[in-house]
Amino acid sequence: MQDRNHLARVKATHQVEVIENGLIDIPMLQILQSDGTLHPGASAPPLSQDVAVKILHTMQYIRILDERMIAAQRQGRISFYLACTGEEAAAVGSVAALSDQDMIMSQYREQGALAYRGYSTAQFMNQMFSNQLDPNKGRQMPIHYGDKALNFMTISSPLATQIPQAAGYAYGQKMAGNDAITICYFGEGAASEGDFHAGLNMAAVLNCPVVFFCRNNGYAISTPAEEQFAGDGIASRGIGYGIKTIRVDGNDVLAVYAATQEARRIAVEQRCPVLIEAMSYRLAAHSTSDDPSGYRSRDEEDKWRAKDPVARMIHWLDSQGWFDESQNSKWLEQSRQEVLAALKEAEKVPVNPIEDIVEDVYDSVPWHLSAQLEQLKSHIKKYPEVYPKTSGRVK
């Protein structure tokens, strides 16, 4: 029987040795340079033209969606929005390397992963307007998507809740003998939550086939990374928990694709977790409730705009002879029209019946919830001008 005494695996020393953070030097995978050419010695992962163009179009589509919905929030048409401008390569490049059977557990900035799998513009809009075509019946905030058919777990607002859930779901996949993994997205700010440590430790000890994908975009809302932790980013924590770890340039979609492809292979074949830290930058505000000018400079943002993942991918596609500027311009205009039309249509769909607030939880509605519902109805009846019945939103 294998010796399970952990002391048997520890190397002894007879002099005091202080281990410093500087001993950890985790490299970052890069394939594309900022101008879209390959780094010397780098090679592009095998990608068909169809997949490569789909990756680009998904990133461009999400940028259009983000711009339009931020404007809609400013106009009071929806209550809240989170953009992923500058981080599109992290979500889209990673999901492109997965199987459709793999479960996605997202934080809230991975709309690109959902779009890549086929989530329609109408579905995005119905969720954000919380109307009667929203499968969640309007009970979630905007951008809290979920789709069972696409293996995309519904998003929760509290940070890091999905991390231990992903470990548990992946353990179930392993026990069922499924040739599938779970990928769990989160930001470096969420890695400061206790659930991060519990989830990684659980996955490591139980050998769960899960890929933990951290988007290190530099800021947890307004808190810069250097004020969040003193160690070597998030990748060093994976090593500390005994998890195979990859650090990648999160603005390099080919590098993200290659890293995730390898991480998935390891998770499937070795039935173990892998941590990916994607180094990126949030060009957008944290959310429509945030003003980034209060905690970072325009010069800083401009330096990262030069590393735009969408432009980098366009340059590489062009070098392959796979990019037609005229056709791409037409596609962009069609996408803008599609987003705008879907927004206007979703806005016309009535909201859900007020009774939906207390149903679908208990077999029969408890008395105290029924009483609260009646109080709410009385309040709405008293102020009917504030709660229109036919609008897709509450003013």
DRENMITI-781558 format. One record per residue (C-alpha): residue in three letters; x, y, z. Coordinates in steps of 0.5 Angstrom, whole numbers, plus 500, padded with zeros to 3 digits. Example, Ala and Ser with C-alpha at 12.3 -4.5 7.8 and 13.67 -1.06 7.14 Angstrom:
ALA525491516;SER527498514;
//
This chain:
MET500500500;GLN502507498;ASP505511504;ARG500516505;ASN504520511;HIS505527508;LEU512527512;ALA515522507;ARG514526501;VAL518532504;LYS525534503;ALA529535509;THR534541510;HIS539542516;GLN540549515;VAL534555516;GLU532556509;VAL527562508;ILE522561501;GLU521567498;ASN516569493;GLY521571488;LEU523563487;ILE516563483;ASP517565476;ILE511563472;PRO511564465;MET506567461;LEU504564454;GLN504568448;ILE503566441;LEU501573437;GLN504580438;SER500586438;ASP501587431;GLY498580430;THR504577428;LEU507570431;HIS512571436;PRO519568434;GLY519561436;ALA511561437;SER506557432;ALA499558432;PRO495552434;PRO491548429;LEU485552427;SER480551421;GLN478558417;ASP471557420;VAL473556427;ALA478562427;VAL472567423;LYS467564428;ILE472566434;LEU473573431;HIS465574429;THR463572436;MET468577439;GLN466583435;TYR459581436;ILE460582444;ARG463588443;ILE457591439;LEU452588444;ASP456591450;GLU456598447;ARG448598445;MET446595452;ILE451600456;ALA447605452;ALA440602453;GLN442602461;ARG444610460;GLN437611457;GLY433607463;ARG431602459;ILE435596463;SER437597470;PHE444594470;TYR450592465;LEU457589465;ALA461589459;CYS467585457;THR471590453;GLY478588452;GLU477581455;GLU473578449;ALA479573447;ALA479570454;ALA472568454;VAL471566447;GLY478563446;SER477559451;VAL470556450;ALA472555443;ALA477550445;LEU472546449;SER467540447;ASP459542447;GLN458537453;ASP463541457;MET459545463;ILE460552463;MET460556470;SER461563469;GLN462569473;TYR458575469;ARG463577464;GLU463571459;GLN457573455;GLY462571449;ALA462564451;LEU455564451;ALA454567444;TYR459562441;ARG455556443;GLY449559440;TYR445563445;SER441568440;THR440576441;ALA433575442;GLN435570448;PHE440576451;MET435581450;ASN429577454;GLN433576460;MET436583460;PHE429586460;SER426581465;ASN420579460;GLN415574459;LEU420570454;ASP425570460;PRO426563462;ASN428565469;LYS421569469;GLY425576471;ARG427574477;GLN434575476;MET438582474;PRO440583467;ILE446579465;HIS445573469;TYR444568464;GLY443561464;ASP441556459;LYS441548460;ALA441546453;LEU448550452;ASN450547458;PHE451554461;MET449554469;THR445560471;ILE450566474;SER449568481;SER451575483;PRO455573490;LEU462573488;ALA466566487;THR459561489;GLN461558482;ILE468555484;PRO466550489;GLN460548485;ALA464547479;ALA469542483;GLY462539485;TYR459538479;ALA466536476;TYR466530481;GLY460528479;GLN462528471;LYS468524474;MET463519478;ALA459518472;GLY464517467;ASN463522462;ASP468525457;ALA467532459;ILE469537464;THR467543468;ILE470550466;CYS469555472;TYR470563470;PHE472568475;GLY476574476;GLU482575480;GLY478579485;ALA473573486;ALA480569488;SER480573495;GLU473570497;GLY474564501;ASP470560496;PHE476560492;HIS480556497;ALA475551498;GLY473550491;LEU481549489;ASN482545495;MET476540494;ALA478539486;ALA485538488;VAL484533493;LEU478529490;ASN482530483;CYS476533479;PRO476534472;VAL475542472;VAL479548469;PHE479554473;PHE479560469;CYS481566472;ARG481573468;ASN486577472;ASN484584469;GLY488588474;TYR482591478;ALA477588483;ILE472594481;SER476600484;THR482596487;PRO488594483;ALA491587484;GLU497590487;GLU492592493;GLN489585493;PHE495580494;ALA502580494;GLY504574491;ASP505572484;GLY498573482;ILE493567482;ALA497562478;SER502561484;ARG496559488;GLY494553484;ILE501551485;GLY500552492;TYR494547492;GLY498542488;ILE494544481;LYS497544474;THR497551472;ILE498555466;ARG499563465;VAL497566459;ASP496572455;GLY489573456;ASN489578450;ASP492573445;VAL486569443;LEU490564440;ALA494563446;VAL488562450;TYR485557445;ALA492553446;ALA492554453;THR485551454;GLN485546449;GLU491543453;ALA488544460;ARG482540458;ARG486535455;ILE489534462;ALA483534466;VAL480529461;GLU485524461;GLN488525468;ARG482527471;CYS484532475;PRO484540476;VAL487545472;LEU488553473;ILE489558468;GLU490565469;ALA489569463;MET493576464;SER488581461;TYR485588462;ARG478591463;LEU478597458;ALA470598460;ALA468600467;HIS467595472;SER459595471;THR454601469;SER455603476;ASP462604476;ASP466610474;PRO473608472;SER476615472;GLY476615479;TYR482610480;ARG486609473;SER488614468;ARG487615461;ASP494614459;GLU494607462;GLU487605459;ASP491607452;LYS497603453;TRP492597453;ARG488599448;ALA494598443;LYS493590445;ASP486590443;PRO485582442;VAL480584437;ALA485588432;ARG490583434;MET486577431;ILE484581425;HIS491582423;TRP493574424;LEU487572420;ASP489577414;SER496574414;GLN492567413;GLY488570407;TRP482569411;PHE479576412;ASP475580408;GLU475587410;SER469589406;GLN465583408;ASN467584415;SER464591415;LYS457588412;TRP457583417;LEU458588423;GLU452593420;GLN448587420;SER450585427;ARG448592429;GLN441592426;GLU440585429;VAL442587436;LEU438594435;ALA431590433;ALA432585438;LEU432590443;LYS426594441;GLU422587440;ALA424585447;GLU422592450;LYS415590447;VAL414584451;PRO410584457;VAL413583464;ASN411577468;PRO405576472;ILE407579479;GLU405572482;ASP411569479;ILE415572485;VAL412567490;GLU411561486;ASP415555484;VAL419555490;TYR414551495;ASP409546493;SER404551496;VAL405558497;PRO407559505;TRP402564508;HIS407570510;LEU409570502;SER402570500;ALA401576505;GLN407580502;LEU405579495;GLU398582497;GLN402588500;LEU406589494;LYS399589490;SER396594494;HIS403598493;ILE403597486;LYS395599485;LYS397605489;TYR402608484;PRO400605478;GLU404610474;VAL410607476;TYR409600475;PRO406600468;LYS403593466;THR405593459;SER412595459;GLY418591459;ARG421595464;VAL419598471;LYS420605471;
//
